[in-house]
Amino acid sequence: MENSQLSKYTTSFGLAVALASVANAVLVVIKEKSPDMQSAMQKITGHHWVTHSVIVLGVFVLSGWLFSRANAGQGIKLTTSSLLRTLVAGVATGALIIVGFYLFAD
């Protein structure tokens, strides 16, 4: 795989996907373990999954924007392979948290 420099938005929002994946998984666990949290989230938008989606999308957009502003507006510098490894690790971590929770803690 080519190890070229990516645009600041590709890198920033790729990292944001990894972060949002983990945030999504943590939010699933928190909601499932706390009926009060799930109820509060339901009151905000009418359904807890809608609120959940808004939060995860907010994490994605905000973190992607913040990552793109790093290094005096030049963004975070990563090679293609580093970004890909980070992206896969974030998505896999999120998936493992959810699977582990439903297999062992639920």
N, C-alpha and C positions, 0 to 999 in steps of 0.2 A: 504494500500500500504506500502511496506517496505520502511523504511527511512534509507537505508544504504548509505555509501559513494560511489560515482561514480568515475570512472577514470577521470583524469584531462581533457582528450580530449572529453569525453562524455559531461562533464559539459561545457567546453569551447565552443565547437561547437554547443551545444544546446543553449547557450546564444547568440552565433553568429547568429543562425537562427532567434531568437527573434529580435535582432538588425537589421538584414538584412531585415526582414519583414517590420519594421517601415521605414527603409531607402528607401525601394522599394516604399512604399506608398507616402512618401514625394517627391520622385523623380517623380512619376506619376503626382502629383499635380503641381510641379514646371514646368514640361514639358508642361502640358496642359495649364497653365496660361501664359507661356512665349514662344511665337513662335520663338523668337531669340534663346532661349536655345534649343528648339527642332531642329531648323535648325543647330545649332552648333554641336549638338550630331549626327545629320545625316551626317554631313561632316566628322566626325571622323572615322566612320566605314562603311558608306554607307547607314545605316538605323538607325534611332533613337532608335529603340527597341533593336538592337544589342548592341549599346553603353550602353543603360540602363541595359541590362543583364550583360555586362562586369563590370559595376560599382557595381551592387548589388553583383555579385559573388566576386568582389574584397573586398567589405565590409565584406562579410561572411568569406572569407579566412583570411584576415588580422586581423579582430577582434577575430576570433577563435584562431589564433596563438598567438595574444597578451594576450588573456585571459588565455591561457595555460602557458604563461610565468610569470604570476602573482605569488606572494608569493615565490619569489626566485626560480621560475621554477616548483613549486609544483601545480600551477593552482589554480583557484578559488574553494573554498570548498562549496558545496551545497548538501543538501540531495536530494533524488530522488523527493520527493513531492515538494520541493522548486523549483527545476529545471523545473518540469512539470508545475507548476503554472506560472513561469516566461515565459516559452515557449508559453503557451496558451495565456497569456496576450499580449505578443509581436505580435503573429500572429493575434489575435483578434483586437488589436489596429491598425495594418496595414490594415486589412480588413475594419474596421470601417472608417478609414481615406478615403480610396478609395470610399467606398459606400457613405459616407457623402458628399464627393466632387461631385460625379456625381449626387447625388439626389438634393443637395442644392446649390452648387456653380457653376456648369457648365452652 
